[in-house]
Amino acid sequence: MALGDKAKDAVQQVAGKAEEAVGKRTDDAELTGQGQKDQAMGQDRMDTEKAKDDADVD
C-alpha cells in the first residue's frame, strides 16, 4: 500500500470522526450518519489494501 493511500484513508477516518462529533453536537442526524459512513469507508479501504499487501508477501 502506498504511503499516500494510507494517509488519504486515515484523513477520511479522522474527517468522519469530526463530522460525526459535530453532527451529534448539533443534533444533525444526517451529518452524524455521513461521518460514520466516511469512517467505515476509510477503514474498509485500509483493510482491503492491507489484505493486498499480505497477499503479495510470499
N, C-alpha and C positions, 0 to 999 in steps of 0.2 A: 504494500500500500504506500502510495506516495505521501510524503510529509504534508503536501498541500491538501490532499484529500482528507487526511486526519484532522488537520486544522479546520477545514471547512465544516466537517461533521461535528467537531467539538464546538465550534462557534454556533452552529444551528441548535445544538442542545442547550447551550447557555442562553441563547436568544429565546428559545422556547421556555426555559425556566423563568426568564424575566417576563415574557408575555403572560405566562400562567399566573405569576405573582401579581402583576398589575391587574389582570382580569379578576382575580379573587378579591383584590383590594377595592376595586371599583364595582364589584358585583356584575361584571360583564362576562356572562357565560360563554359567549362566542369567542372572546379573546382568551379566556381560560382554556377552552377546547382547542383553539388553534395552537396555543403554547404547548399543550400536551401532545398534539399531533406532531409539531415540529421536533419535540424531544424524541418521540418514538421514531420518526423518520431518520433523524441523525444517528440514533442508536442502531437501527436496522442496517443502515449503510455501513456503519463501523463493523457490525457483526459480519456482514457479507464480505467486506474487504478482508477481515481477519481470517475468515474461512478460506478465501482465495489464497492468502499468504500461507496459511497452514498447508494447503493442498500443494503448493509449489515447492515446499521443503521435502526433499527426498532423503 
